[in-house]
């Protein structure tokens, strides 16, 4: 068979399979991926922040509901330490009854008793010590409510979901002392941090059982007469006479339940820099004495007044002080050593439980 000349010796086409992207295609793919990431990541971070905020508000709501139940079972009492000076209580460590000389030492021993029963750390190296070197009302009043709820002192409910340190400590309340604990071995030795007596073992071992939420001092101390006052050197300390009668406040003494803060997030962890609650722009979640949740900015709250300085020459004195961090806490907005004076707002309210923090239903700024 004769093949036409035009079909003879015609080269065969080779079909090669492509095994990769061209440089242009790869560049376009990277650009598209980067663009999508730039759009999606902020949305995901915002969603995560919103979920944490909702969880924190849920924590506060649950605490408020349990506090109301506690009051029903305890003569309308606002939960607080109940052990009193001069009354013998059992010391689980030595098996004998012991009487304290003042209510603050009695409260420290009650905190020790609650934690020993909850953790079983009664003897040995990990024994829970009495934190009598610091006033337990500052950070550990919630232990009374935890005991009432069944003794789960490490419940995540006590931690803001963005409080990574506390959540980590809760998971390892013994070995956490090896690193990450506030002022372990007296460190850090850096200007700008609170260098109070945090190195005591009886205090250091309590940090895993602390809470991200602070109770206002007037929920456990009287509105007038003999009182504790804020310390000018640190926002984390109080001072005053140990003759103060504490832990006897009742819900019926709150004059404006919807306008008075009971518990609040110490830091607004949903904002850039985790601002301390006393910054005007901070909007931490707060539970009011009527059980409602308040997320208004602190700058819209009534001004703070130290109980010692209610009136001077006929005028109330606004209490302001510098925020000084403990070593694991967020630093001031202006960095370590920032001397900005902050209005402490609802932490120290004029009139205590008979005063109010926020106008309702509409808030307006005070002390500007």
C-alpha positions in Angstrom: 0.0 0.0 0.0 1.4 3.3 -1.0 1.3 6.0 1.6 0.9 9.6 0.3 4.0 11.5 0.7 2.5 14.2 2.8 1.8 11.6 5.6 5.2 10.1 5.5 7.7 10.8 8.3 5.2 13.1 10.2 6.6 13.5 13.8 4.4 12.0 16.5 3.0 14.5 19.0 4.0 13.7 22.6 1.5 14.4 25.3 3.4 15.3 28.4 1.7 15.4 31.8 2.3 18.5 33.8 3.6 17.8 37.2 3.7 21.2 38.9 2.7 24.9 38.9 4.3 27.6 36.9 5.9 30.4 38.8 3.1 32.8 37.8 0.4 30.3 39.0 2.3 29.7 42.3 2.6 33.5 42.9 -1.1 33.9 42.3 -2.0 31.0 44.6 0.2 32.5 47.4 -1.4 35.9 46.9 -4.9 34.5 47.1 -4.1 32.5 50.2 -2.5 35.5 51.9 -5.5 37.6 51.1 -7.9 35.0 52.4 -5.8 34.6 55.6 -5.8 38.4 56.1 -9.6 38.4 55.9 -10.3 35.2 57.9 -7.8 35.4 60.8 -9.2 38.7 62.2 -12.7 37.3 62.0 -11.6 34.1 63.7 -9.8 36.0 66.4 -12.8 38.2 66.9 -15.0 35.1 67.1 -12.7 33.6 69.7 -12.6 36.7 71.8 -16.4 37.0 71.7 -16.8 33.3 72.7 -14.4 33.9 75.6 -16.3 37.0 76.7 -19.6 35.1 76.6 -18.1 32.3 78.7 -16.7 34.7 81.2 -20.1 36.4 81.5 -21.6 32.9 81.9 -19.1 32.2 84.8 -20.2 35.4 86.5 -23.9 34.7 86.0 -23.4 31.2 87.5 -21.5 32.6 90.5 -24.3 35.2 91.0 -27.0 32.5 91.0 -25.0 30.4 93.5 -24.4 33.4 95.7 -28.2 34.0 95.8 -28.7 30.4 96.8 -26.0 30.8 99.5 -27.9 33.8 100.8 -31.1 31.9 101.0 -29.5 29.2 103.1 -27.4 31.6 105.3 -29.7 34.4 106.6 -29.4 36.7 103.6 -25.6 36.7 104.0 -23.3 37.9 101.1 -20.9 35.0 100.9 -17.7 35.6 102.8 -15.5 33.9 105.4 -17.5 33.1 108.6 -14.9 31.9 111.1 -14.6 34.3 114.0 -12.0 35.3 116.6 -12.3 33.6 120.0 -14.2 30.6 118.6 -12.4 27.2 118.5 -12.2 25.5 115.1 -10.6 22.2 114.2 -7.1 22.4 112.8 -6.9 19.4 110.5 -3.1 19.4 110.4 -2.6 18.8 114.1 -6.1 17.5 115.0 -6.8 20.0 117.8 -9.1 23.0 118.1 -7.6 26.4 117.8 -9.0 29.9 118.4 -7.8 33.0 116.5 -7.1 36.4 118.0 -8.8 38.3 115.2 -11.3 37.7 112.4 -8.6 38.0 109.7 -6.5 35.2 111.1 -9.7 33.1 111.6 -10.6 33.7 107.9 -7.1 32.6 106.8 -7.5 29.4 108.8 -10.9 28.9 107.3 -9.4 29.2 103.8 -6.7 26.7 104.8 -9.4 24.3 106.1 -11.5 24.6 102.9 -8.5 23.9 100.7 -7.2 21.0 102.8 -10.6 19.3 102.7 -10.9 19.9 99.0 -7.4 18.8 98.0 -6.5 16.3 100.7 -3.2 18.2 101.2 -3.3 18.1 105.0 0.2 16.8 105.8 3.6 16.5 104.2 5.5 18.6 101.6 2.4 19.8 99.8 0.4 20.7 102.9 -1.8 23.7 102.6 -0.5 26.4 105.0 -2.5 29.2 106.6 -2.2 32.3 104.5 -2.3 34.6 107.6 0.5 36.9 106.2 -2.0 38.4 103.8 -5.7 39.3 104.1 -7.5 36.3 102.5 -10.5 38.5 101.6 -8.6 40.2 98.8 -8.5 37.2 96.4 -10.0 34.2 98.1 -13.5 35.0 99.4 -14.8 32.8 96.6 -13.5 29.8 98.4 -16.5 30.0 100.7 -18.8 29.7 97.8 -16.8 26.9 96.2 -17.1 25.0 99.5 -20.8 25.6 99.5 -21.0 24.3 96.0 -19.3 21.0 96.9 -15.6 21.9 97.2 -14.5 22.2 93.6 -11.9 24.9 94.2 -10.3 24.3 90.8 -13.4 24.7 88.8 -12.7 26.6 85.5 -15.7 28.7 86.5 -13.4 30.8 88.7 -11.1 31.6 85.8 -11.7 34.0 82.9 -11.3 31.8 79.8 -8.6 34.2 78.6 -6.7 34.0 81.9 -4.1 31.5 80.6 -1.9 31.6 83.7 -4.7 30.6 86.1 -6.0 27.9 83.8 -2.5 26.4 83.6 -2.0 26.6 87.4 -5.4 24.9 88.0 -4.3 21.9 86.0 -1.1 21.4 88.1 -1.7 23.1 91.5 1.4 21.4 93.1 4.1 21.3 90.5 3.3 24.8 89.2 5.5 26.1 92.0 8.5 25.1 89.9 8.0 27.8 87.3 5.5 30.5 86.4 4.3 31.2 89.9 4.2 34.8 91.0 7.5 35.7 92.7 9.0 32.3 92.7 12.4 32.7 94.3 11.8 36.4 94.7 11.8 37.0 90.9 11.5 39.1 88.8 13.8 41.7 90.2 12.6 44.4 87.8 11.5 47.9 88.4 7.8 48.4 87.9 6.5 45.2 89.5 4.7 44.9 92.8 7.4 43.6 95.2 5.2 43.0 98.2 5.5 39.9 100.4 4.4 37.5 97.6 7.3 35.1 98.2 5.8 33.4 101.3 5.0 29.8 100.5 1.7 30.1 102.2 0.7 32.7 99.6 2.5 31.2 96.6 0.7 27.9 97.0 -2.7 29.6 96.8 -2.4 31.1 93.3 -3.9 28.0 91.6 -7.0 28.5 93.8 -7.4 32.2 93.1 -10.0 33.7 90.8 -10.0 36.1 87.8 -12.9 37.8 89.5 -12.7 40.3 92.3 -15.3 41.0 95.0 -15.7 44.6 96.0 -14.3 45.1 99.6 -17.7 46.4 100.9 -19.2 43.0 100.2 -17.3 41.8 103.3 -16.5 44.9 105.3 -18.7 47.6 106.8 -19.6 50.8 105.0 -18.5 53.1 107.8 -16.8 53.0 111.2 -13.7 50.8 111.5 -12.6 49.8 108.0 -9.8 48.6 105.8 -8.4 51.1 103.3 -6.7 50.8 99.9 -2.9 50.9 100.0 -1.3 53.8 98.3 1.7 51.7 97.2 -0.1 48.8 95.5 -3.6 48.2 94.2 -3.3 44.6 95.4 -3.1 45.4 99.1 -5.3 46.9 101.9 -4.3 48.1 105.3 -6.2 48.9 108.5 -7.0 47.7 112.0 -7.6 44.0 112.6 -10.4 45.0 115.0 -12.6 45.5 111.9 -15.7 43.3 112.0 -15.9 41.6 108.7 -18.0 39.1 106.8 -21.3 40.2 108.2 -22.8 41.9 105.1 -26.4 41.1 104.0 -28.1 41.5 100.6 -30.8 43.7 102.1 -28.1 46.3 102.9 -27.5 46.9 99.2 -29.5 50.0 98.3 -29.2 50.0 94.5 -28.8 46.3 93.4 -28.9 47.1 89.7 -26.4 49.9 90.0 -23.9 48.3 92.4 -21.1 46.1 91.3 -20.5 42.9 93.3 -17.9 41.0 91.2 -15.8 42.1 88.3 -13.1 40.9 85.9 -9.8 42.3 87.2 -8.7 42.8 83.6 -10.5 43.4 80.3 -8.9 40.5 78.5 -10.9 41.1 75.3 -9.2 44.4 74.6 -5.7 45.0 73.3 -3.2 45.0 76.1 -5.6 43.5 78.6 -6.2 46.8 80.5 -6.6 46.8 84.2 -10.2 47.4 85.2 -9.6 50.9 86.4 -8.6 52.3 83.0 -11.6 54.4 81.8 -11.7 52.6 78.4 -11.7 49.1 80.1 -15.0 47.3 79.9 -14.6 44.2 81.9 -17.7 42.0 82.7 -19.3 42.8 86.0 -22.1 41.1 87.9 -24.4 43.5 89.8 -26.1 42.7 93.1 -29.3 42.1 91.2 -27.7 39.3 89.2 -27.5 41.3 85.9 -24.3 41.5 83.8 -22.8 44.9 83.1 -20.2 45.4 80.4 -20.1 49.2 80.4 -16.8 51.0 80.3 -15.3 51.7 83.8 -15.2 55.4 82.9 -19.0 55.6 83.1 -19.0 54.4 86.7 -19.1 56.7 89.7 -15.8 57.9 91.1 -13.9 56.0 93.7 -13.6 57.3 97.2 -11.3 55.7 99.9 -13.3 54.8 103.1 -10.6 56.8 105.0 -11.2 60.0 103.0 -15.0 60.1 102.5 -15.0 63.8 103.4 -12.2 66.3 103.8 -13.1 70.0 104.4 -16.7 69.1 103.4 -15.8 67.5 100.0 -15.4 63.9 99.0 -11.9 63.0 97.8 -11.7 60.9 94.7 -9.3 58.0 95.2 -6.8 57.5 92.4 -3.6 55.4 92.4 -1.1 53.9 90.0 -1.6 50.3 88.7 1.4 48.2 89.6 1.4 44.6 88.2 2.3 41.4 90.0 4.8 39.7 87.8 2.4 37.4 85.9 -0.2 40.1 85.4 -0.6 42.4 82.3 1.7 45.5 82.5 0.2 49.0 82.6 -0.9 50.5 79.3 2.2 52.8 79.3 4.6 50.0 80.2 6.4 49.0 83.4 6.8 52.0 85.7 3.9 53.9 84.2 2.8 56.4 86.9 -0.6 57.2 85.4 -3.2 57.7 88.2 -6.3 55.7 87.8 -9.7 56.2 89.3 -10.5 52.9 91.1 -14.2 53.3 90.4 -16.4 50.5 91.7 -13.7 48.9 93.7 -14.1 51.6 96.4 -17.5 53.2 96.2 -18.7 56.2 98.1 -21.1 54.9 100.7 -20.2 51.2 100.2 -23.3 49.0 99.8 -25.5 52.0 100.4 -23.9 53.8 97.4 -24.0 53.0 93.7 -21.7 52.6 90.8 -23.7 53.0 87.6 -26.8 55.1 86.9 -29.5 53.0 85.4 -31.1 52.6 82.9 -28.7 55.1 81.3 -25.1 55.4 82.3 -23.3 58.7 82.0 -19.6 59.5 82.8 -18.5 60.7 86.3 -15.2 62.2 87.5 -14.1 63.4 84.1 
